[in-house]
Amino acid sequence: MSEEELGRKWDRCLANCAVKLVAGLGIGVVLSATLFKRRTWPVAFGSGMGFGMAYADCQHDFRSPSLLHGHVVKEQ
């Protein structure tokens, strides 16, 4: 694996982690404020779920070196 490809995978992994962690945190805050009488466990649960999904995606990305990110163009 070249250094450029490894760098791209790390960048994609960190960006994915940030997006999913913030989304989980936001959902947890909304649920905590609206449904669970301002308890803290929905915030922690949402953040953990976001981080766990990002970790699984990164693990899959690093373990499959032959997977190319792109799209297929159909011939006419």
C-alpha positions in Angstrom: 0.0 0.0 0.0 1.5 3.3 -1.0 1.8 6.2 1.4 -0.7 8.3 -0.7 -3.3 5.7 -0.5 -2.8 5.2 3.2 -3.0 8.9 3.7 -6.3 9.1 1.7 -7.7 6.2 3.8 -6.8 8.0 7.1 -8.3 11.3 5.9 -11.5 9.5 4.8 -11.6 7.6 8.1 -11.1 10.7 10.3 -13.7 12.7 8.3 -16.2 9.8 8.6 -15.5 9.6 12.3 -16.1 13.3 12.9 -19.3 13.3 10.9 -20.8 10.2 12.6 -19.7 11.3 16.1 -21.3 14.7 15.7 -24.4 13.2 14.2 -24.7 10.7 17.1 -24.1 13.5 19.6 -26.7 15.7 18.0 -29.3 12.9 18.0 -28.5 12.1 21.6 -28.9 15.8 22.7 -32.3 16.1 20.9 -33.6 12.8 22.4 -32.3 13.8 25.8 -34.0 17.2 25.7 -37.3 16.0 24.3 -38.0 12.5 25.5 -35.8 11.6 28.4 -36.1 14.5 30.8 -32.6 15.9 30.2 -30.7 12.7 31.2 -27.1 12.2 30.0 -27.3 8.6 28.8 -28.9 9.3 25.4 -26.0 11.7 24.6 -23.4 9.1 25.6 -25.2 6.3 23.8 -25.6 8.4 20.6 -21.9 9.4 20.6 -20.9 5.8 21.2 -23.0 4.5 18.4 -21.5 7.1 16.0 -18.0 6.3 17.0 -18.6 2.6 16.8 -20.0 2.9 13.2 -17.1 5.0 12.2 -14.6 2.5 13.7 -16.3 -0.4 11.8 -16.2 1.6 8.5 -12.5 2.4 9.0 -11.7 -1.2 9.9 -13.4 -2.4 6.7 -11.7 0.2 4.6 -8.2 -0.8 5.9 -8.8 -4.5 5.6 -9.9 -4.4 2.0 -7.0 -3.0 0.0 -8.4 -4.1 -3.4 -11.6 -2.2 -3.0 -11.7 0.8 -5.3 -13.9 3.8 -4.5 -15.6 4.9 -7.7 -18.6 4.2 -9.9 -19.3 2.0 -12.8 -20.1 3.5 -16.2 -22.4 1.5 -18.4 -21.6 1.0 -22.1 -24.3 1.9 -24.6 
